Amino acid sequence: MGMYTGELTRADTVIVFGGTNDTEKSKQCSNLTLTVNFRENTQNTNVILMEVPVRYDTEVRPLISEQIVSYNRKLHKVTKKYKHVKLVRVTTSRNHFTTHDLHLNYTGKE
């Protein structure tokens, strides 16, 4: 999130789509702080922020689904006061992921 946004205007849109690596409880606070700072620094442009998608490799990290739901809930709370930010709910099914259940496939990215 260290991109230069000084030249962006209301005619521009930044789309932010992150993964699940930083949704663990121990990392949520610092990641949300970075996200809020990014929103504060991009008030001169439009931001589309995507929710973190669920994961299907839960046997590797059993609590990850609960942590993602918790993180997305917090993301909604810290986003609603920014008029230039739209938070998009991400709904995905198992067929939107690659065979290892972690990354989105072409259909999921579409």
C-alpha positions as CSV (number, residue, x, y, z in Angstrom):
1,M,0.0,0.0,0.0
2,G,2.9,2.3,-0.4
3,M,1.9,3.4,-3.9
4,Y,2.1,7.1,-4.9
5,T,-1.4,8.5,-5.1
6,G,-0.6,12.2,-5.5
7,E,-1.4,12.3,-9.2
8,L,-4.7,10.4,-9.0
9,T,-8.0,12.4,-9.3
10,R,-11.7,11.7,-8.9
11,A,-11.6,10.4,-12.5
12,D,-9.3,7.5,-11.4
13,T,-10.2,4.4,-9.5
14,V,-7.8,2.2,-7.4
15,I,-8.9,-1.4,-6.8
16,V,-7.4,-3.1,-3.8
17,F,-7.8,-6.9,-3.6
18,G,-5.8,-8.7,-0.9
19,G,-5.4,-12.2,0.2
20,T,-5.7,-14.1,3.5
21,N,-2.1,-14.1,4.7
22,D,-2.6,-11.1,7.0
23,T,-6.0,-12.0,8.4
24,E,-4.6,-13.9,11.4
25,K,-5.7,-12.4,14.6
26,S,-2.1,-11.3,15.5
27,K,-1.8,-9.3,12.2
28,Q,-5.4,-7.9,11.8
29,C,-4.8,-4.7,13.8
30,S,-1.7,-3.6,11.9
31,N,-3.2,-4.6,8.6
32,L,-6.4,-2.6,9.3
33,T,-4.3,0.4,10.4
34,L,-2.5,0.3,7.0
35,T,-5.8,0.0,5.2
36,V,-7.2,3.1,7.1
37,N,-4.0,5.1,6.4
38,F,-4.3,4.2,2.7
39,R,-7.9,5.4,2.6
40,E,-6.9,8.6,4.4
41,N,-4.2,9.2,1.8
42,T,-6.4,8.5,-1.2
43,Q,-9.3,10.9,-0.6
44,N,-8.6,12.6,-3.9
45,T,-9.6,9.5,-5.9
46,N,-12.0,6.6,-5.8
47,V,-11.1,3.3,-4.1
48,I,-12.8,-0.1,-4.5
49,L,-11.7,-2.4,-1.7
50,M,-12.5,-6.1,-2.0
51,E,-13.3,-8.3,1.0
52,V,-10.8,-11.0,1.6
53,P,-12.2,-14.2,0.0
54,V,-12.8,-17.4,2.1
55,R,-10.3,-20.2,1.9
56,Y,-11.0,-23.9,1.2
57,D,-7.6,-25.3,2.4
58,T,-8.9,-25.3,6.0
59,E,-7.1,-28.5,6.9
60,V,-3.9,-26.5,6.7
61,R,-5.2,-23.6,8.8
62,P,-8.4,-24.7,10.6
63,L,-9.3,-21.3,12.1
64,I,-8.7,-19.3,8.9
65,S,-12.3,-19.1,7.9
66,E,-13.4,-17.6,11.2
67,Q,-10.5,-15.2,11.1
68,I,-11.4,-14.1,7.5
69,V,-15.1,-13.5,8.6
70,S,-13.9,-11.5,11.6
71,Y,-11.4,-9.5,9.5
72,N,-14.1,-8.7,6.8
73,R,-16.5,-7.5,9.6
74,K,-13.8,-5.2,10.9
75,L,-13.1,-4.0,7.4
76,H,-16.7,-3.0,6.9
77,K,-16.6,-1.0,10.2
78,V,-13.5,1.0,9.4
79,T,-14.6,1.6,5.8
80,K,-18.2,2.9,6.1
81,K,-17.1,6.5,7.1
82,Y,-15.2,7.0,3.8
83,K,-17.4,8.2,1.0
84,H,-14.7,7.7,-1.7
85,V,-14.3,4.0,-0.7
86,K,-16.6,1.2,-1.8
87,L,-16.2,-2.2,-0.1
88,V,-17.3,-5.1,-2.3
89,R,-18.4,-8.3,-0.8
90,V,-16.6,-11.3,-2.4
91,T,-18.7,-14.4,-2.7
92,T,-16.9,-17.4,-4.0
93,S,-17.6,-21.1,-4.2
94,R,-15.1,-24.0,-4.3
95,N,-15.1,-23.9,-8.1
96,H,-13.6,-20.4,-8.0
97,F,-10.3,-21.8,-6.6
98,T,-7.4,-23.7,-7.9
99,T,-7.0,-27.4,-7.1
100,H,-4.9,-26.6,-4.0
101,D,-7.9,-24.6,-2.5
102,L,-5.9,-21.4,-1.7
103,H,-5.7,-19.1,-4.8
104,L,-8.5,-18.0,-7.0
105,N,-8.6,-19.5,-10.5
106,Y,-9.5,-17.5,-13.7
107,T,-13.2,-17.8,-12.9
108,G,-12.8,-16.7,-9.4
109,K,-10.8,-13.6,-10.5
110,E,-13.4,-12.8,-13.1
